[in-house]
Amino acid sequence: MASTSRWKKLLGALALVLSNVAIAAPSITPLFFQVDYQGKTAWVLGSFHVGKADFYPLPTQIDQAFKHASALVLEADVQDPQMSLWVQQYGMHPLKADIETQKMLDDYCQPLAICQQLAQFSPWLQSVQISMLRLASMGLSPQFGVEQQLLNLKGNKPLLQLETAKGQLQMLAAFDETTQWAMVRDSIQAPATDIQALVTAWQRGDRHTIAKLTQEQLQAQGGEVMLDKMLWQRNRQMAQRLQQLLQQQPKPLFVAVGSAHLAGAHNLLDYLQQAGAQVRNCWQTSCDISTDGSAFLPEKMNITPQ
């Protein structure tokens, strides 16, 4: 009997171990770098603008870098109270679609009963709305995006910007009609497998895949002109702005930008290195971060719908 009892205990323990393995969240190691420039430091995290609750906790060294930073730096403050006014100004200019695009739109929006709503928007904003709906259908939400979670945790840290929300909307609205309708078609046609592959690439910090998928998407929408305006020009300008912020701030900064800005040709880190900055990949080389505390823990994170 004692022997039988011992085997039952061992089998129970083994079942528990296997159960924990089966439900454990995959390890997430998003792109994460330390930038040293003229005696100042910034930790740069490749973000994903939407996410799921189980993307968290993020690794301990990211949490500790955030805690030790004097300010949070984002691409733009998406919570700016004037955002709705700018959307009205730059995104509410309907245009007539060509026959092919209109059919594609109808096929997508009629089953969802949102055709009338979409028709009020500029094509570029239609593409954004469709993309967000498709992401939501995959369980991805802005409330679990990296930026929103950092904003929830920033406390009294100042929020600094590399760009402005208004400037981003102006850029999108400035694309010609042909490019904007191409954005709409791509938002509808993009394979769900590509979207999931991009999510997985972000989780793994896979720069090659992030660059490949992003560049393919932008090329399809507007060729090299789109790549230049959406990535390369912005990367150069954001690098210049970050250099200014580093010179102004006495203590380290924590920076979060879309992962596509850290991957591929002419990325943000390339421009910083060209300006004389030293860049370390924190997953490959030890970065100057104390890890004496806990990581982003679920109970510390505001993951309640906003």
Backbone hydrogen bonds in HBPLUS format (Angstrom, degrees):
<---DONOR---> <-ACCEPTOR-->    atom                        ^
c    i                          cat <-CA-CA->   ^        H-A-AA   ^      H-
h    n   atom  resd res      DA  || num        DHA   H-A  angle D-A-AA Bond
n    s   type  num  typ     dist DA aas  dist angle  dist       angle   num
A0005-SER N   A0001-MET O   2.88 MM   4  6.15 161.7  1.91 153.9 158.8     1
A0006-ARG N   A0002-ALA O   2.94 MM   4  6.16 153.3  2.01 145.7 153.0     2
A0007-TRP N   A0003-SER O   3.04 MM   4  6.36 157.0  2.09 151.2 156.6     3
A0008-LYS N   A0004-THR O   2.96 MM   4  6.25 156.9  2.01 150.6 157.2     4
A0009-LYS N   A0005-SER O   3.01 MM   4  6.30 154.5  2.07 147.1 153.6     5
A0010-LEU N   A0006-ARG O   3.00 MM   4  6.30 156.6  2.06 147.2 153.8     6
A0011-LEU N   A0007-TRP O   2.82 MM   4  6.05 164.2  1.85 154.7 158.8     7
A0012-GLY N   A0008-LYS O   2.85 MM   4  6.00 152.5  1.92 144.0 152.2     8
A0013-ALA N   A0009-LYS O   2.87 MM   4  6.13 156.0  1.93 147.2 153.5     9
A0014-LEU N   A0010-LEU O   2.89 MM   4  6.15 158.4  1.94 149.0 155.1    10
A0015-ALA N   A0011-LEU O   2.88 MM   4  6.08 157.7  1.93 146.9 153.0    11
A0016-LEU N   A0012-GLY O   3.00 MM   4  6.24 151.4  2.08 144.4 151.9    12
A0017-VAL N   A0013-ALA O   2.98 MM   4  6.30 159.0  2.03 150.5 155.7    13
A0018-LEU N   A0014-LEU O   2.94 MM   4  6.19 169.2  1.95 156.4 158.7    14
A0019-SER N   A0015-ALA O   2.85 MM   4  5.96 149.9  1.94 142.5 151.5    15
A0020-ASN N   A0016-LEU O   2.93 MM   4  6.18 157.5  1.98 149.8 155.1    16
A0021-VAL N   A0017-VAL O   2.96 MM   4  6.27 154.4  2.03 149.7 157.2    17
A0022-ALA N   A0018-LEU O   2.96 MM   4  6.16 154.6  2.03 144.9 151.6    18
A0023-ILE N   A0019-SER O   3.13 MM   4  6.42 147.0  2.25 148.1 155.6    19
A0024-ALA N   A0020-ASN O   2.99 MM   4  5.85 127.1  2.28 143.4 154.9    20
A0029-THR N   A0203-GLN O   2.67 MM 174  5.70 154.3  1.74 174.9 169.6    21
A0046-GLY N   A0031-LEU O   2.76 MM  15  4.86 171.2  1.77 144.9 144.4    22
A0282-CYS N   A0032-PHE O   2.96 MM 250  5.80 154.3  2.02 143.5 150.8    23
A0033-PHE N   A0044-VAL O   2.86 MM  11  5.07 159.3  1.90 143.0 150.1    24
A0044-VAL N   A0033-PHE O   2.75 MM  11  5.07 160.1  1.79 145.0 151.9    25
A0034-GLN N   A0280-ARG O   2.86 MM 246  5.11 153.8  1.93 142.8 151.7    26
A0280-ARG N   A0034-GLN O   2.87 MM 246  5.11 158.4  1.92 149.1 156.1    27
A0035-VAL N   A0042-ALA O   2.72 MM   7  5.10 169.0  1.73 164.0 167.1    28
A0042-ALA N   A0035-VAL O   2.84 MM   7  5.10 148.9  1.93 147.7 156.2    29
A0036-ASP N   A0278-GLN O   2.87 MM 242  5.16 164.1  1.90 152.3 157.8    30
A0278-GLN N   A0036-ASP O   2.90 MM 242  5.16 163.3  1.93 150.8 154.4    31
A0037-TYR N   A0040-LYS O   2.79 MM   3  5.19 157.5  1.84 145.3 152.9    32
A0040-LYS N   A0037-TYR O   2.96 MM   3  5.19 157.8  2.01 111.8 119.1    33
A0253-LEU N   A0041-THR O   3.08 MM 212  6.58 147.7  2.19 137.8 146.2    34
A0043-TRP N   A0253-LEU O   2.85 MM 210  6.29 161.1  1.89 161.6 163.8    35
A0255-VAL N   A0043-TRP O   2.74 MM 212  5.96 177.0  1.75 168.9 169.9    36
A0045-LEU N   A0255-VAL O   2.72 MM 210  6.05 169.2  1.73 160.6 162.6    37
A0257-VAL N   A0045-LEU O   3.14 MM 212  6.54 155.3  2.20 166.1 173.7    38
A0047-SER N   A0257-VAL O   2.69 MM 210  5.46 171.3  1.70 139.5 142.7    39
A0259-SER N   A0047-SER O   3.12 MM 212  5.33 150.7  2.21 150.7 142.1    40
A0146-VAL N   A0048-PHE O   3.05 MM  98  5.80 159.9  2.09 161.3 162.3    41
A0051-GLY N   A0141-SER O   2.92 MM  90  5.31 148.4  2.02 124.7 132.3    42
A0141-SER N   A0051-GLY O   2.88 MM  90  5.31 165.5  1.90 142.4 144.4    43
A0055-PHE N   A0052-LYS O   3.03 MM   3  5.55 162.0  2.06 117.5 119.9    44
A0056-TYR N   A0053-ALA O   3.25 MM   3  6.09 168.4  2.26 121.5 124.4    45
A0062-ILE N   A0059-PRO O   3.15 MM   3  5.62 132.8  2.38 109.3 121.1    46
A0063-ASP N   A0059-PRO O   3.26 MM   4  6.64 160.7  2.30 151.8 157.3    47
A0064-GLN N   A0060-THR O   2.86 MM   4  6.15 161.5  1.90 158.6 163.9    48
A0065-ALA N   A0061-GLN O   3.01 MM   4  6.03 154.4  2.08 135.9 142.7    49
A0066-PHE N   A0062-ILE O   3.03 MM   4  6.24 159.5  2.07 148.5 154.0    50
A0067-LYS N   A0063-ASP O   2.97 MM   4  6.26 155.3  2.03 148.3 155.3    51
A0068-HIS N   A0064-GLN O   3.01 MM   4  6.21 153.7  2.08 147.9 154.1    52
A0069-ALA N   A0065-ALA O   3.04 MM   4  6.10 124.1  2.36 142.0 155.5    53
A0069-ALA N   A0066-PHE O   3.34 MM   3  5.25 144.5  2.48  95.5 105.3    54
A0070-SER N   A0252-PRO O   2.70 MM 182  5.82 171.6  1.71 167.1 164.9    55
A0254-PHE N   A0071-ALA O   3.06 MM 183  6.29 164.5  2.08 166.3 171.2    56
A0072-LEU N   A0158-PRO O   2.98 MM  86  6.25 163.0  2.01 175.1 176.1    57
A0160-LEU N   A0072-LEU O   2.82 MM  88  6.15 167.3  1.83 161.2 165.6    58
A0073-VAL N   A0254-PHE O   2.76 MM 181  5.97 158.8  1.81 161.5 161.2    59
A0256-ALA N   A0073-VAL O   2.92 MM 183  6.34 158.2  1.97 171.0 178.3    60
A0074-LEU N   A0160-LEU O   3.03 MM  86  6.43 159.7  2.07 161.1 157.3    61
A0162-LEU N   A0074-LEU O   2.94 MM  88  6.30 146.0  2.05 152.2 161.3    62
A0163-GLU N   A0075-GLU O   2.65 MM  88  5.37 142.3  1.78 155.5 159.9    63
A0080-ASP N   A0077-ASP O   3.20 MM   3  5.62 155.7  2.26 116.2 116.7    64
A0083-MET N   A0080-ASP O   2.99 MM   3  5.52 165.0  2.01 125.4 127.0    65
A0085-LEU N   A0082-GLN O   3.03 MM   3  5.32 123.4  2.36 105.4 119.8    66
A0086-TRP N   A0082-GLN O   3.08 MM   4  6.45 155.2  2.15 156.1 163.6    67
A0087-VAL N   A0083-MET O   2.92 MM   4  6.20 154.8  1.98 155.0 162.4    68
A0088-GLN N   A0084-SER O   3.08 MM   4  6.27 154.6  2.15 139.1 145.6    69
A0089-GLN N   A0085-LEU O   2.95 MM   4  6.21 150.8  2.04 141.5 149.9    70
A0090-TYR N   A0086-TRP O   2.84 MM   4  5.97 159.6  1.88 154.5 158.3    71
A0091-GLY N   A0087-VAL O   2.70 MM   4  4.99 143.5  1.83 138.4 145.8    72
A0122-SER N   A0091-GLY O   2.75 MM  31  5.06 161.3  1.78 134.9 134.4    73
A0102-GLN N   A0098-ASP O   2.90 MM   4  6.04 162.3  1.93 159.5 165.3    74
A0103-LYS N   A0099-ILE O   3.02 MM   4  6.19 158.9  2.06 150.4 155.3    75
A0104-MET N   A0100-GLU O   3.12 MM   4  6.37 157.8  2.17 145.1 151.3    76
A0105-LEU N   A0101-THR O   2.82 MM   4  6.09 155.8  1.88 150.3 157.5    77
A0106-ASP N   A0102-GLN O   2.83 MM   4  6.06 164.2  1.85 151.6 155.7    78
A0107-ASP N   A0103-LYS O   2.91 MM   4  6.11 162.7  1.94 150.3 154.9    79
A0108-TYR N   A0104-MET O   3.12 MM   4  6.33 141.9  2.27 138.5 148.3    80
A0108-TYR N   A0105-LEU O   3.06 MM   3  5.15 123.8  2.39  95.9 110.6    81
A0109-CYS N   A0105-LEU O   2.75 MM   4  5.94 175.0  1.75 167.2 167.8    82
A0110-GLN N   A0106-ASP O   2.98 MM   4  5.48 161.4  2.02 141.3 145.9    83
A0112-LEU N   A0109-CYS O   3.09 MM   3  5.17 128.7  2.37  98.8 113.0    84
A0113-ALA N   A0109-CYS O   2.86 MM   4  5.93 110.0  2.36 142.2 160.9    85
A0114-ILE N   A0109-CYS O   3.18 MM   5  5.30 166.0  2.20 138.7 142.5    86
A0113-ALA N   A0110-GLN O   3.03 MM   3  4.89 152.1  2.11 100.9 109.8    87
A0118-LEU N   A0114-ILE O   2.97 MM   4  6.22 169.2  1.98 161.9 164.0    88
A0119-ALA N   A0115-CYS O   2.96 MM   4  6.09 153.4  2.04 149.2 156.6    89
A0120-GLN N   A0117-GLN O   3.27 MM   3  5.78 160.6  2.30 112.2 117.7    90
A0121-PHE N   A0118-LEU O   2.97 MM   3  5.63 164.0  1.99 123.5 128.5    91
A0125-LEU N   A0122-SER O   3.01 MM   3  5.36 121.1  2.37 107.8 122.2    92
A0126-GLN N   A0122-SER O   2.95 MM   4  6.29 149.3  2.05 153.7 163.6    93
A0126-GLN N   A0123-PRO O   3.07 MM   3  4.89 116.9  2.48  91.6 107.8    94
A0127-SER N   A0123-PRO O   2.95 MM   4  6.27 155.4  2.01 154.5 160.2    95
A0128-VAL N   A0124-TRP O   3.15 MM   4  6.49 148.6  2.25 138.8 147.0    96
A0129-GLN N   A0125-LEU O   2.95 MM   4  6.17 164.6  1.97 150.3 153.9    97
A0130-ILE N   A0126-GLN O   2.90 MM   4  6.13 164.6  1.93 155.2 159.2    98
A0131-SER N   A0127-SER O   2.96 MM   4  6.08 160.3  2.00 143.8 149.7    99
A0132-MET N   A0128-VAL O   2.95 MM   4  6.19 157.6  2.00 150.9 156.8   100
A0133-LEU N   A0129-GLN O   2.97 MM   4  6.24 153.2  2.05 147.6 155.0   101
A0134-ARG N   A0130-ILE O   2.95 MM   4  6.22 156.8  2.00 151.5 157.7   102
A0135-LEU N   A0131-SER O   2.92 MM   4  6.16 155.6  1.98 148.2 155.3   103
A0136-ALA N   A0132-MET O   2.87 MM   4  6.05 155.8  1.93 144.4 151.4   104
A0137-SER N   A0133-LEU O   2.99 MM   4  6.26 146.9  2.11 142.0 150.5   105
A0138-MET N   A0135-LEU O   2.95 MM   3  5.15 144.4  2.08 102.3 113.5   106
A0140-LEU N   A0135-LEU O   2.99 MM   5  5.24 162.2  2.02 143.2 138.7   107
A0139-GLY N   A0136-ALA O   2.90 MM   3  4.98 159.9  1.94 109.3 112.9   108
A0144-PHE N   A0141-SER O   3.09 MM   3  5.63 155.2  2.15 113.9 120.9   109
A0145-GLY N   A0142-PRO O   2.92 MM   3  4.79 163.9  1.94 106.0 109.1   110
A0149-GLN N   A0145-GLY O   3.14 MM   4  6.41 161.7  2.17 155.5 160.7   111
A0150-LEU N   A0146-VAL O   2.93 MM   4  6.20 155.8  1.99 154.1 161.1   112
A0151-LEU N   A0147-GLU O   2.87 MM   4  6.14 157.5  1.92 151.8 158.4   113
A0152-ASN N   A0148-GLN O   2.92 MM   4  6.16 149.7  2.02 144.8 153.1   114
A0153-LEU N   A0149-GLN O   3.24 MM   4  6.44 133.5  2.47 135.5 146.4   115
A0153-LEU N   A0150-LEU O   3.06 MM   3  5.11 132.2  2.29  96.8 109.8   116
A0154-LYS N   A0150-LEU O   2.96 MM   4  5.92 117.1  2.37 145.6 161.5   117
A0157-LYS N   A0154-LYS O   2.97 MM   3  5.44 163.9  1.99 139.5 139.5   118
A0168-GLN N   A0164-THR O   3.05 MM   4  6.38 152.3  2.13 149.2 156.4   119
A0169-LEU N   A0165-ALA O   3.07 MM   4  6.37 159.1  2.11 152.1 156.8   120
A0170-GLN N   A0166-LYS O   2.92 MM   4  6.17 158.5  1.97 151.9 158.4   121
A0171-MET N   A0167-GLY O   3.00 MM   4  6.18 154.3  2.07 144.1 150.6   122
A0172-LEU N   A0168-GLN O   3.15 MM   4  6.45 162.0  2.18 148.7 152.3   123
A0173-ALA N   A0169-LEU O   2.96 MM   4  6.14 162.5  1.99 152.6 157.7   124
A0174-ALA N   A0170-GLN O   3.03 MM   4  6.10 128.3  2.31 139.7 152.3   125
A0174-ALA N   A0171-MET O   3.19 MM   3  5.20 137.8  2.38  95.7 107.5   126
A0175-PHE N   A0172-LEU O   3.36 MM   3  5.83 162.9  2.39 109.9 114.5   127
A0180-GLN N   A0176-ASP O   3.00 MM   4  6.29 161.6  2.03 156.8 162.7   128
A0181-TRP N   A0177-GLU O   3.01 MM   4  6.26 159.9  2.05 153.6 157.9   129
A0182-ALA N   A0178-THR O   3.04 MM   4  6.27 144.6  2.17 139.9 150.1   130
A0183-MET N   A0179-THR O   2.94 MM   4  6.27 144.0  2.07 146.1 156.0   131
A0184-VAL N   A0180-GLN O   3.13 MM   4  6.53 147.0  2.24 140.8 149.2   132
A0185-ARG N   A0181-TRP O   2.98 MM   4  6.33 165.6  2.00 151.4 153.8   133
A0186-ASP N   A0182-ALA O   2.96 MM   4  6.13 159.4  2.00 146.8 152.6   134
A0187-SER N   A0183-MET O   2.97 MM   4  6.14 151.7  2.05 144.2 151.8   135
A0188-ILE N   A0184-VAL O   3.20 MM   4  6.52 141.5  2.36 147.3 156.9   136
A0189-GLN N   A0185-ARG O   2.90 MM   4  6.05 161.3  1.94 152.4 158.2   137
A0190-ALA N   A0186-ASP O   2.88 MM   4  5.46 149.9  1.97 147.9 150.4   138
A0194-ASP N   A0191-PRO O   2.98 MM   3  5.32 130.3  2.24 104.4 116.8   139
A0195-ILE N   A0191-PRO O   3.29 MM   4  6.76 154.0  2.36 147.6 154.4   140
A0196-GLN N   A0192-ALA O   2.96 MM   4  6.25 165.1  1.98 152.4 155.8   141
A0197-ALA N   A0193-THR O   2.85 MM   4  5.99 149.4  1.95 138.7 148.1   142
A0198-LEU N   A0194-ASP O   2.95 MM   4  6.19 144.9  2.08 143.5 151.8   143
A0199-VAL N   A0195-ILE O   3.07 MM   4  6.44 152.5  2.15 146.9 154.4   144
A0200-THR N   A0196-GLN O   2.93 MM   4  6.21 164.9  1.95 154.3 157.7   145
A0201-ALA N   A0197-ALA O   2.89 MM   4  6.04 151.0  1.98 139.8 148.3   146
A0202-TRP N   A0198-LEU O   2.95 MM   4  6.19 152.5  2.03 144.6 151.3   147
A0203-GLN N   A0199-VAL O   3.02 MM   4  6.35 162.9  2.05 152.0 156.2   148
A0204-ARG N   A0200-THR O   3.02 MM   4  6.25 145.9  2.14 145.5 154.4   149
A0205-GLY N   A0201-ALA O   2.91 MM   4  5.83 114.2  2.35 138.0 153.5   150
A0206-ASP N   A0201-ALA O   2.91 MM   5  4.83 165.5  1.93 144.3 146.8   151
A0205-GLY N   A0202-TRP O   3.16 MM   3  5.07 150.3  2.25  99.6 108.6   152
A0210-ILE N   A0206-ASP O   3.04 MM   4  6.24 165.7  2.07 157.3 161.9   153
A0211-ALA N   A0207-ARG O   2.90 MM   4  6.02 167.2  1.92 153.0 156.4   154
A0212-LYS N   A0208-HIS O   2.94 MM   4  6.09 163.3  1.96 148.4 153.7   155
A0213-LEU N   A0209-THR O   2.94 MM   4  6.01 177.6  1.95 156.4 156.8   156
A0214-THR N   A0210-ILE O   3.06 MM   4  6.02 162.0  2.09 146.7 152.5   157
A0215-GLN N   A0211-ALA O   2.91 MM   4  5.89 165.3  1.93 149.9 154.7   158
A0216-GLU N   A0212-LYS O   2.98 MM   4  6.09 156.8  2.03 148.0 154.7   159
A0217-GLN N   A0213-LEU O   3.09 MM   4  6.23 158.1  2.14 143.4 149.0   160
A0218-LEU N   A0214-THR O   2.98 MM   4  6.27 167.7  2.00 155.6 158.2   161
A0219-GLN N   A0215-GLN O   2.85 MM   4  5.86 158.0  1.89 147.2 153.9   162
A0220-ALA N   A0216-GLU O   3.03 MM   4  6.16 154.2  2.09 143.1 149.5   163
A0221-GLN N   A0217-GLN O   3.16 MM   4  6.44 139.8  2.33 140.8 151.6   164
A0221-GLN N   A0218-LEU O   3.16 MM   3  5.05 125.0  2.48  91.8 105.9   165
A0222-GLY N   A0218-LEU O   2.96 MM   4  6.16 155.4  2.02 154.3 159.7   166
A0223-GLY N   A0219-GLN O   2.85 MM   4  3.95 153.8  1.91 119.0 120.1   167
A0226-MET N   A0222-GLY O   3.33 MM   4  4.80 154.2  2.40 111.2 114.2   168
A0226-MET N   A0223-GLY O   3.16 MM   3  5.57 125.1  2.48 106.1 117.5   169
A0227-LEU N   A0223-GLY O   3.28 MM   4  6.69 159.1  2.32 145.8 151.5   170
A0228-ASP N   A0224-GLU O   2.85 MM   4  6.01 160.3  1.89 149.4 154.4   171
A0229-LYS N   A0225-VAL O   3.02 MM   4  6.24 162.6  2.05 148.7 152.8   172
A0230-MET N   A0226-MET O   2.81 MM   4  5.78 168.3  1.83 157.2 161.2   173
A0231-LEU N   A0227-LEU O   2.93 MM   4  5.51 149.5  2.02 137.7 145.2   174
A0232-TRP N   A0227-LEU O   3.16 MM   5  6.52 154.2  2.23 145.2 150.5   175
A0233-GLN N   A0228-ASP O   2.75 MM   5  5.69 173.4  1.76 160.7 161.5   176
A0235-ASN N   A0231-LEU O   2.72 MM   4  5.84 155.5  1.78 159.8 168.0   177
A0236-ARG N   A0232-TRP O   3.12 MM   4  6.36 161.7  2.16 150.2 153.8   178
A0237-GLN N   A0233-GLN O   3.02 MM   4  6.29 163.7  2.05 151.9 156.5   179
A0238-MET N   A0234-ARG O   2.75 MM   4  5.88 159.6  1.79 153.7 159.6   180
A0239-ALA N   A0235-ASN O   2.94 MM   4  6.06 151.1  2.03 144.4 152.0   181
A0240-GLN N   A0236-ARG O   3.10 MM   4  6.38 156.6  2.16 145.2 151.0   182
A0241-ARG N   A0237-GLN O   2.97 MM   4  6.23 156.9  2.03 146.2 152.7   183
A0242-LEU N   A0238-MET O   2.85 MM   4  6.03 156.5  1.91 146.9 153.1   184
A0243-GLN N   A0239-ALA O   3.01 MM   4  6.24 153.5  2.08 146.2 153.0   185
A0244-GLN N   A0240-GLN O   3.16 MM   4  6.48 153.7  2.24 143.3 149.8   186
A0245-LEU N   A0241-ARG O   2.96 MM   4  6.31 158.3  2.01 151.0 156.9   187
A0246-LEU N   A0242-LEU O   2.90 MM   4  6.10 159.1  1.95 151.9 157.1   188
A0247-GLN N   A0243-GLN O   3.09 MM   4  6.31 152.1  2.17 144.7 151.8   189
A0248-GLN N   A0244-GLN O   3.06 MM   4  6.31 138.3  2.24 142.2 153.8   190
A0248-GLN N   A0245-LEU O   3.12 MM   3  5.03 125.8  2.43  92.3 106.5   191
A0249-GLN N   A0245-LEU O   2.95 MM   4  6.04 144.3  2.08 151.9 160.2   192
A0261-HIS N   A0258-GLY O   2.91 MM   3  5.74 156.7  1.97 126.3 132.4   193
A0262-LEU N   A0259-SER O   2.93 MM   3  5.36 161.2  1.96 114.9 121.2   194
A0263-ALA N   A0260-ALA O   3.46 MM   3  5.27 169.5  2.47 101.9 103.6   195
A0268-LEU N   A0261-HIS O   2.83 MM   7  5.73 165.8  1.85 169.2 172.0   196
A0270-ASP N   A0267-ASN O   3.07 MM   3  5.33 121.2  2.43 102.7 117.2   197
A0271-TYR N   A0267-ASN O   3.25 MM   4  6.69 157.3  2.31 155.1 160.5   198
A0272-LEU N   A0268-LEU O   3.09 MM   4  6.41 151.5  2.18 146.0 154.2   199
A0273-GLN N   A0269-LEU O   2.91 MM   4  6.15 158.7  1.96 150.9 156.3   200
A0274-GLN N   A0270-ASP O   2.93 MM   4  6.20 154.1  2.00 148.5 156.1   201
A0275-ALA N   A0271-TYR O   3.14 MM   4  6.35 131.4  2.39 134.1 145.9   202
A0275-ALA N   A0272-LEU O   3.08 MM   3  5.08 131.9  2.32  94.1 107.5   203
A0277-ALA N   A0272-LEU O   2.97 MM   5  5.41 160.7  2.01 146.0 140.6   204
A0276-GLY N   A0273-GLN O   2.94 MM   3  5.06 160.0  1.98 107.0 113.0   205
A0284-GLN N   A0281-ASN O   2.99 MM   3  5.44 150.9  2.08 113.1 122.0   206
A0285-THR N   A0281-ASN O   2.86 MM   4  5.88 157.3  1.91 166.9 174.6   207
A0289-ILE N   A0287-CYS O   2.82 MM   2  5.64 135.6  2.02 108.4  94.4   208
A0300-LYS N   A0297-LEU O   2.84 MM   3  5.28 142.7  1.98 114.3 125.9   209
A0301-MET N   A0297-LEU O   3.16 MM   4  6.38 126.4  2.46 148.8 163.2   210
A0301-MET N   A0298-PRO O   3.17 MM   3  5.16 144.8  2.30  97.9 108.1   211
